[in-house]
Amino acid sequence: MTLHDETAPPATEARATAPGGPAPDAEPTRPHHDGVVGNPASRIHPDHDDARADPWSIDLERIQFSPYFSRLSAVTQVVSPSIGGAPVHNRLTHTLKVSAIARVVALQLNTRSRQASEGDVCNATVVEAAAYAHDLGHPPFGHLGESTLDRLAREELGLPDGFEGNAQTYRILTALDVVENAPRGLNLTAAVRAASAKYPWAPSVDAADVEQIGPPRGIRRSSDGAYRVHKYSAYDIDLADLVEARQGVDAEPLRQSIEGAVMDLADDIAYSVHDVDDFYRAGILDHAPIAAEFRGWLDDVLEWRDRDDAEVRAELMPGAGLERLRRKMRRDDPWIADDEAFLAAVSDVDAEMVTDLLARPFDGSLTAERRLAAFTDRWIRRFQESARLRPLDTPRAGPVVLSPWAWHHVEVLKFVHKRFVLSRPDLAIQQRGMSRILARSVRALGEWLDDDLDRARTPRRLRELIALAREQYASLPAERRPSDAEAETLARSRGIVDYVASLTDSQAFALSEAISGRADRLWALGQRL
């Protein structure tokens, strides 16, 4: 699907942003549901804002002004921003960088297409809007919070589709956030909703669709032959909206829209580079063990390749982690994984990051700042320039991908972060405490809702979220609609998860303390609930 003009909707849906159009307060003619297919500017509800500006800019503005967007400044990227003095990115600064990278990639793709005498291949404003939206659904404490809420949702609250940060993002955009012109959600265009779905399916997928293209990222084939969905962008109660959005952009089954693929790629680029920035500044990336890992693999490349899988899995000596990464990449992505490209990536990261950057500790000087800036700018620019269109028949890939060279380099940079930051025992200790904070709040809210004598004093927002979920379950098609009793249980559970997931790190901690009887500043807390 192609969106040609990033500053105006298609000619058939043109809005009067030019002289002679309808007055700003005029009600624009909107397509009904039979006008959705192939119409990227379509919305679920008529929207008079379309009379004042192009629809893509309206969507971007709504996301930027959302309280869910502002909340990201107090939500964990890797280490919680509530930890005093930690010089690290939060979800908001990460989002801003993803948006900047994504817009550059989109414009570069369009420039190349124009140079080939073809039209624009994507809409840069839609890309930017999707990038701003992509992490709205992250709960307190980042990915740790996501896995904790998913476990609680499935095992204790009985939600078969659990909790997933990408699905929560879509739920915020289409159901939880509010705008004047719609009964629920931000009433975004089909193009922006579709682009915001990084994994454009629900937990239940059609096996025939998977067989046709091969399992994309987020879906794996298990040993029994069944497909397991690990990542998804819509819960069952929000799936109808996602289906309609994807009809609006003529999306292929299980394929990202081209704007969604650009956003996804930009997220990978930002993640792979700015975590190096963060933890180099903080002195957490210790040069010695990282250098040992890289030299341990590079000095014995051929020997590592000859060892059997069981031996490599059990090996603890330096170099084993990189060898496990090489084998995982070949197993999961054989269409692009290449041993020589992997060797080049390890060699480049060793030379430019391990030997040149990390060997000299960050001391806060302007010289150190300049050296770090040169490293991050150089690598981000390389990755941006490597983005290219990909044929739709490529398995496990969106319509826009990194070059094989860049893809291998991104994977090696991400390995450094996962192995030498996320695996640290001190971070694990803190994360276990954060997990208990979320579990305590979820369980206590459930008990409160079960208390017939005190249920009326539960936070009003929580009750409203439950009512919204109840309404959505009641509106499901008959073949998927739960019984009234089941719907009530599911709505209660989904409302609890929606409520806790919408908190910042500090709010989650304050709620946990308060609901355990240990709160200070009681009345201020009440206003935030």
Beta strands, then each sheet from edge to edge (+ up, - down):
strand 1: 219-221
strand 2: 227-229
strand 3: 388-389
strand 4: 400-401
sheet 1: 1+ 2-
sheet 2: 3+ 4-
end
